[in-house]
Every structure is written in structure tokens, then in C-alpha cells.
């Protein structure tokens, strides 16, 4: 078992879907020539780095942004370049497939035996990650995509990660 990892989604987690409270700034990001308008909070970077440092965890992206998160998100919230889960484009709705299930299978495979916390807003992700064969010990912190990541979410992750080392 390696060190634990904290997996970060972007849309709905770091970029809430509704206009957020103070502290967030509007950004335009254009990965692959498509322009997105995002709300990002520069305080999230420091809080996530503190979480990782205080718990011995590593940060990584678990988002469809994949490596684009390093170019477009990380510098705007104060994070260094991070490893990322290679999540291919969702193939569309097919029998038995949901966005949460699609992401969960790639997250579980990437994490291998490492324990992880996953900040995710897909409504079925908790059920889907738990159903993955041989998934490592994990905590999925369910995020309301309208409000995004909060201090309560970070506190829950910190408590779970600290309990791992006991």
C-alpha cells in the first residue's frame, strides 16, 4: 500500500455550477480551443496543499480535464502540476453506463491498492466506486455541484486520512 491520494474533480467541485460566494473569481479557459467560463477560488489550492501535507497524502486530478487541469486550473488556484487519472471521454449513455460508473472504473484502476479520498459530484459515484472489483480503501466525499468544495468537505477528508495512520 502506497501513500494515500486525494483525487480532485474540477467541474462541480472546484468549479461550482452556480455563482458562488465571495472568494471565487471568474476565469476563461480554452483547452483544445473550446472556451469555458469557470468560477475558481484561489484559497482552494492552499487548503488542498495543507490537507495533503498534514495527512501525508498526494494530490491528483480525477476529472475529464485530465492533464489540461495542470495548465488551466492548477495555476489559477495555486497548485503545482499534479498527476492525473487518464479518464477518456464518456462514450455516451449506453445500457448500464452512467458518468459516475465510467469515472469510477478509471479511478479504481488508477489508484490500484492506494487508499484514496475522491472529491466528486456525480450522484452515483459513491455506489459505483464501491462496486468496483478490488477497489482500494476509500472515502468518496460527495460534493453538491451547485456549491462546490467547502471546508466541511476538507475536514471530512482530513479526519478519514488521519484515521488511516492509526
N, C-alpha and C positions, 0 to 999 in steps of 0.2 A: 504494500500500500504506500503510495507516494503522499506528498503533502496535499492537503485539501485544495480545492479550486472553487472560486466564486465566479459563476457564469452570468454574464450580463446580456440581456436583450436590450435593444435600442428603442424601437417604436412601441409605445405603450408603457415603457419602463423608464428610460431616461428621457424620452420624448413623449410627454403625455398628450392625449388626443384633444383635450380641452385646454383653453387658455389657462395656464397655471398661475399660481400665486407669485408674489414677489420673489425675486432672485433668479428667475428664468429670463433668458434672453433669446430673441428670435434670430435664427440663422438660416441662410440659404446654402444648401449643399447640393452638389451636382455630380454624384458618382455616375459613371457611364453616360454622361451627357443629360441625364434626367434630373431636373431640379426639384428638390424637396424643401419645404419650409418646416423647420424644426424649432421646438422650444427646448432649450438645454439650460441646465443650471450648473454654473461653474463650481459650485460648492459640492456637487456630487463627486467630482474627481478626488478631492481631498478626503471626503468621508469614506470613499471606497478604498483609497490607499491606506487610510488609518485602519479600516476593517481588516484588510489583508495583512498589514504589518502586525497588528495586535493579536492576530489569531494564527499567524504562520501560513496563511493561505496565499494562493496565486490568483490573480485576476485573469479572466479570459472572456472573449466575446462569444456569445451564443445567439447570434442574430443573422438574419438574412443579409445584413450589411457585410458579413464576413470580414475580410481584410479592409474593405472600404471604411469600416469603423475606425481603423487606425489613422486614416487620412482625414476623415471628415468629422468624427465625433471626439476622439481622444484629445486632440489639441484644444478643442473648444471647452472641455471640462477639466483639463489639467491632468490627463492620464498619459502615461508613456505608451509606446507601441506594445500591444498585448497579443498573445497567441489567440487563435480563433478556431471555433468548431466549423469545419467546412460543411455548411448546410446548403445543398443545391436548391435551386428554385423549386418551389412546390409544384408538383405536376398537375395540380387541379383536383377537383373533387372527384373521387372515384369510390367505389364500394369499399367501405371500411377505412377510408383515409380522411383524416382531418389535419388541419395545420398543426395542432398540438401533437398528434401522433407522428407526423412527419418529422418535426423538430426533435421530439423525444427520442426517436430511434437514432438520430445522428448524435445527439448529446450523450446518450448512454454509451454508444460505441466509442466516442472520442474520450470520454472520462475513464474508460476501462475500469480499473479497480480503485481509482482515486475517489475518496469521498468528495461530495460537492454540494454547494448551495447554488440554486438556479433562481435568479430573479426573472420571472416570466409572467406574461399577461394572458396567454392563451387559456381559455376557460377549461379545456380538458387536459391540459398538460400534466397536472398532478396525477390523474388517473392513468394517463398514458405512460408516463415515465416509470411509475410503479409497476406497470405491466411488462416492461422491457425485460427480456431474459438476462440474467446475470448483471443487472444494474447495480452499481456500487451504492454504498450507504449515501443517502442524500436528503436534502431538505429543499423542496420547491416552495419558494416564497411567492405566493400568489399576489400579483400587483393589479390594482384597478387601473385599467388603461386610461381612464379619464383623468386621474390624478397623478399617476406615476409613482416613482420610488420616494419613500418617506423615511424619516428617522426611525419609525416603528419597524419598518422592514429591515433596516440595517441592524437594529437592536436584536431582532429575532435571529438573524443570520449569525451575529456575533455570539449570542448565547449558545446556539447549536454548535458552532465551530469550537468554542471553548470546551463544551462538554465532550467533544471527541477526544481531547487530550487527557481527560481524566481517567 
